[in-house]
Amino acid sequence: MSNRAAIYGLMHGHGAAHGSRLLAVLPHAICTAGLLAMIAHTGIGAGSRADLVLSGIVTAVWGLFVAAYVLRIWTAPEAPEQRAASAAGARVAYLLSASGWIDLMAALALPAGWLTGLPQRDAQLFAIVWAFKYIRHASGLGSLLRVLQRAFPALVSIVTVFFITLLLAATLSYVFEREAQPEAFRSIPRALWWAIVTLSTTGYGDVVPVTIWGRLLAAWVMVGGIVLFALWAGIIANAFAEELQRRHFLKTWDLVAEVPFFQTLGAAAIADIVRLVRARDVAAGTVVVREGQAGDAMYFIISGEATVMFAPGPVTLSPGAFFGEMALLFGTRRSATVVVTKPSVLLVLDIADFRVLAGQRPELVNMIEAEGRRRREANAALRDS
Ligand code: CMP
């Protein structure tokens, strides 16, 4: 491995080695140390020993960020997604990427402070931009942005209602209170402070209505605020749930589309199934179905292997096969114990969803039923012989 590749690996915490993982958390530790030193520095008297130490830490962390930025530019061609690009192309891609901009900002933080001509203590406040470095490792941020994008039209409506209520509250409170409290409600802009504090249900209590109409208005504004925030939270929660469902759908789709049994059904049927099943990783040796128990679900094997413990000999089921259908179809107890014999991925279809599927896709359930009947007859023949 070249030196450049080795340094790239170290900086990105690649490899399973313990030291490598330690290196992966090191940038967080350095960033946190720099930010904490900058924050603590603001509470320390100038010229003290602590002042020197903390300001030294901030400068040292900045030095490390500059070095890291230079190294990242140099090692950019080692990024797996840049293998096909030229070295210059890979470096430009890094410089223009979101992390490239964040690293540049981190490296320029202190020089920007010095350039402003502020005293050294205040110049170090620019180090606050280092907080953006945490963004790189916030993997859920992409989902959050998609959630906000999805909920955007509904959120805009709420913000609009919020502003209308705010303006009405400020205007009415100005009308009701201006004589009783000429200072706080002298104008609508002044009354806006009371309106925003009340509508957001913060209620500092620095300005309170004293007239009866003003108090009635305050009551309405407070309740309105609670309703608006509840709506706001509900819309975001709903969009989050949809986003999770979407991710579940995509992940399960890939699994379902792999199963030969489903491949013959076409995209519409697969989409129906994907909405109803959930994937489960199962360790080897797990008993999934126990003979004599009531049946509450059936299972499709995506990968791995399951064995039906059946006299006179066990039956091995491979990927693409299913089990646990007989109890659901015939309303009987489990006819055999089924054990997973290799680490497997199973798709679980609950009994309620099995009924839904029977309504939506009778042709699919007929195929399952045909196999269930065949198995039942084979078992009966074996038992009789
Ligand atoms: P169920 O009876 O719900 O639970 C045990 C499962 O083992 C059963 O459904 C079938 O899916 C499966 N099974 C039973 N007998 C056989 C067989 N002869 N061949 C393959 N699978 C079987």
Boltz pocket constraint, residues with backbone or C-beta under 6 A from the ligand:
constraints:
  - pocket:
      binder: B
      contacts: [[A, 289], [A, 295], [A, 297], [A, 308], [A, 310], [A, 315], [A, 322], [A, 323], [A, 324], [A, 325], [A, 326], [A, 327], [A, 328], [A, 333], [A, 334], [A, 335], [A, 336], [A, 337], [A, 338], [A, 375], [A, 378], [A, 379]]
      max_distance: 6.0
